[in-house]
Amino acid sequence: MKLSETELQELASQLRCPHGEDGIKVGEMMNFTNSNIILKTIESLSLKNGDVLLEIGPGNGQHVNDIIKAASGIQYNGIDISEIMVEEAQKTNVGLRNVSFSLSDGKRIPFESDAFDKLFTTNTIYFWKNPAGYMAEIARVLKSGGIASIGFIPKSTMEKIPFAKYGFVLYDPKTVIGLLEDAGFIVEDIIADTELVLSNSGEKIEREIVIITAELK
């Protein structure tokens, strides 16, 4: 199904910050479409007992139950710029211990410095208003020796996706590595893979994924 330019713009807006009833549907779609890259990004963290973890942009949080089962005593925190996604994530994970979700403005991470052992985010980097400043925020809230994993679809794939021309900033791995290094990280691992997925516009596509894992000096 080919979407009109107006529909593509609306989809891009919803992907950037899900809102309203359509936002709930988009959140469900994103969880399905992004399940593989989310899983691989989580795996890249090598979670250990007692890790204090932050996720930027958890969407509806359907993967969080698997995270807290990965090791004993994990404390999970998720922040999102979408009010409806925070609400949906809270509903999905109600009753889980050591799990919390909160609203963020996308500019500052609302936690104290040195608060987390590990941090990850998937498919949010395109929407960071100030990439260098936000990467510095990521470094600020991580402990020394902390691990950050950034999962994203590289520019080479994104520039072929019709809605990506509306409000997405596209990245190649070299640029993301530069952002990490400038913020004080040492890149430990780079995963580059391909996957066949049903796109957010309803088409089957093969897309590249990249996951960059780095340690804070």
Disulfide bonds with the S-S distance in Angstrom:
none
